[in-house]
Amino acid sequence: MNPDLRELEVFRRVMELGSVTAAAAALNVSQPAVSRTLAQAEHRLGFPLFTRQRKRLIPTAEAQAMFPETLRAFAALDVVRRLAEDLRAGRAGVLTVATIPSLANAVLPEAIHRFRLLRPEASVALHTYSAHEVALLVAGHRADLGLVIGPVATEGLVVQDLRATEVVCVLPPDHPLAARPAIGPRDLADVPLICPGRHLVIGEGVARAFAEAEVPLRIGVEVPQSMMACALVRSGAGIALLDGFGLAGARASDLVSRPFRPAIPSVARLLRARLRPLPRLAQEFVQSLHGSLGVGVPVSADRRGRAQRSPLPPTAAWDGEAHAERTPRGPEGGCAIGEGRTGPAA
């Protein structure tokens, strides 16, 4: 048999405080009551938790093994209790957002700032993963909202296009190609390229453009993060191919960008579970996200070729309630410059 919550609480107090007397005082009960509860716990478990040596309680090896897990269990219970108190008091709960890293850097900071101004008591749990993992988390109701780039084929999702950018070439301002209004595969035939892998949407688009131009694609450095790509450009390692979101997250104001032609679109998409009502917090966050879309996503360059931000409107509206379900097309997942905690960004 397993001990009940009260017996675990007594066990935790004795382990923390080192004596029955101190545990009884902390729990506001008598010493005999603590001793009886410990005896009941040991009977249920089938092994002793403490031995007595010179009037001192010495935890057994079994007690030492149980103690860390007991602490984690009570910590989790405290989180549930605090959340229940917040919900009961009409304050806020926790909004869980799963995203690919490039959107976490480029789009979400401003959105979260706006949301927190409206709901200062709210907590936002922001986690980065690959696009495929983001879709699975949202479909499995383990995240309220998801943000990805590229096609989504996971079942059970409502997918909304937020914004489209295009792939650009990122290069030093004194590079010879910086004088061109646009750059294509033939211009890059003999240039070391810094690029995402071909298994990602952007990498796949770049490979297709080079193949159609009958130019061999030679990737000098395959990178998982836009900041890393820009650092390599600064070092003189080559020219980077990034989408607007990756460029925004890298904050590469000291570099210049030129459109890559033929154009390779990169579409950011918002995901929610189709059969799960969108929580109120999530609806309010979507509004904040829409409000922030005019900030932080560079899609063009100024007259000096410096990356600038463009207030492009979202490609669709989402009120958080009724939405048409998109028909998934293409390979599952998406692409971005960045890497999630559990796999390469997509």
Beta strands, then each sheet from edge to edge (+ up, - down):
strand 1: 50-53
strand 2: 56-59
strand 3: 94-99
strand 4: 123-128
strand 5: 145-149
strand 6: 157-166
strand 7: 168-171
strand 8: 193-195
strand 9: 219-222
strand 10: 239-242
strand 11: 256-259
strand 12: 265-273
strand 13: 298-301
strand 14: 307-309
sheet 1: 1+ 2-
sheet 2: 4+ 3+ 5+ 12- 6+
sheet 3: 9+ 8+ 10+ 7- 11+
sheet 4: 13+ 14-
end
